[in-house]
Amino acid sequence: MNKILLIIILLASTITAQEKNKIFVDSKSGQAMLVGLCDREAFVDTNFAWWFNSGYKFYHPDVDVVSKIKEVNLDYSITIVMGTWCSDSRREVPRFYKLLDEVSFSEEKVTLINVDRKKDGIDADVSNLNIELVPTFIVYSNGEEIGRIIETPEESLEKDFLKIITKI
C-alpha cells in the first residue's frame, strides 16, 4: 500500500512539473520561447541562459535602495508577465531577479508567466491582468494589486519597486 501511494505521489509531481517551463517555437523568429507558467529553472535552458545569466551578473542594484526595501515589513507577492522573445523582458527580468535575491525575497511568492507575441499564456490565462506590454511586474499586498512596473522602469527597478511597496 505504501509503495502504491509513493508511486501516485511521484506521478502527480511529475505531471505537475511538466506543466511548467513549456518551450514552443516562435513562428516569427524560429527560436525557442517559453509560454505559460514557468519558474526560474526555465532560464537554465541554453536557449535562455545566455541572456538571463549575463543580465543577472552585470546588474548591480543601488545598495542604499536595496537596504530601504529590506526595511519594509510588508507581506506582498509578485506576478511577472514576460516574453522570452522580447528584448525588454530579456533585459529587465534578470535584473528583477537579481533585485529579489538582494532583498532575500521568497521565490515562492513569485508567479512567472511567459506569453507569446499575442500576449497569450496558453494554459496560464493572463486576460484578467490587462497586459499590454512586457515585461509587466505586478505587485500585490493581501491579494490586491498595489502597483506595477510596465516594460521599463521610470527610474530604476529598485527605486520603482520601493515606491510601490511604500505607498500603502
N, C-alpha and C positions, 0 to 999 in steps of 0.2 A: 504494500500500500504506500509506504513512504517513497519507494522508487518511482511509482506512478505519479505521485504528487510532484516530486522533483522534476520529472520529465515534463509535466504540464507547465510548471513554472519556467523551466528553461525554454520551452517552445514559445510561451507567451512573451518572454523577454526578447527572444529572437525576432518575433513578429513585430513587437514594439520598436526595436532597434532598426528594423528595416523601413519603418515609416519615416524616419528622419534621414536627412542628407541625401536626398534623391538627386541624381545627376541626369540632366537632359542635354540634348544638343540644341544650341541656339540656331534657329533656321537662318538668321541674318548673317552671323559670323562663322557658323560651322564649328564653333568652340563649345566646350563643356560649360554648362551653367547649373547652378543649384536652384531647385524650385521646391517650395513647401517648407515645412518645419525643419529646422536644422539646429545643430549645436556647434560649438566651437571646433569640435573634432573634424567637421567638414573641411576646414581650412588646412588640414594636414595633407589632403589630397594634392598631388603635384600640380593639378590644374589651377589651384587657387593659392597654394603655399607660397609661390614666388612673389606675389604681390602682398599677401597678408603678412608674411614674415618680415619683409623689408619695411612695410608701412608701420608695423608694430615696433620694430627695432629702432627706427630712426625718429620716432615721435617722442618728444620729451615735454610732458605736460608741465605747466608752471607750478613749481613746488609750493609756492605760497597759496595758490588757489586750491591745490590738492589738499593742503592741510586744513583749509577752511571747509572743504567738502567733508573731510573726515570728522569735523566737529559737529556736523549736522546730524542730530539723532532722529532720523525720520525713517519710518518703515515705508519704503517705496519699491516698485518693480518697474521694469523697463521692457518695452517691446521694440525690437529693431526690425524694420522692414527695409530690405535692400535687394539689389540685383547684382549678381556677380559679373554681369555683362556691362555694368555701369561704372564709369571711371570715378565718379563722385563716391560711390559705395566702396570701391576699391581703395580710395584714399581715406575716407572718414571712418569706416568700420574698424579697421585695425587700430587706428588711433583711439577710438572709443573704448575698445577692449583694453588697450594699454592704460587708459584713464581708470577704467573699472578695476583693473588689477592694482593700480597705485593706491586706490582708496579701499581696497580689500572688499569690493562688492561681490556678494554671492552670485555665482553663475546660475544658481537655482532660481533666482529672481529675474532672469533674463530670458525672454522669448525671442528667438531669432527666426524670422520668416523671410525666405527668399522668394522673389516674384520674377515672372518672365517679363518680357518687354511690354506686355499688355497690362502689367501690374496684377497678374493673376498668380495666386499662390497655389493653384490647383487644389490639393487636398487641405490647404490651410486658407480658409476664407478670410480675405482682408477687406471685403467690400464695406464693412461697417467702420473701417478705420479711416476712411476718406484720404487714401494715399494718392497724391498727385505726382510727387517727385520722390526719388530715392537717392540716398537713404533717408529714412524718417525714423527718428528716435523718439518714442513716446514714453513719457514718464508718468507713472500712476502712484497715487497715495491712497491707501484703503480702497483700491479698485476704481478710483476716479481719476481721470486724466487731469494732470496739473500743468502740463506743458509738453512741447515738442521742439526738436531741432530738425529742420527740414533741409535736406540736400547739403548745405554748407552752413557752418556756424556763423553767427553775426560777428562775434569777437574771436572766440576760440571754443573748442568743445568744453573745456573745463570751466570757463567763465560762463558760458551759456547754461551749462548744466547746474552750476552753483546758483545762478539766478532762478532757475526753475524750482529747485528744491528749497530755496529760502523765501520764496514769495508767498508761502502759505501763511 
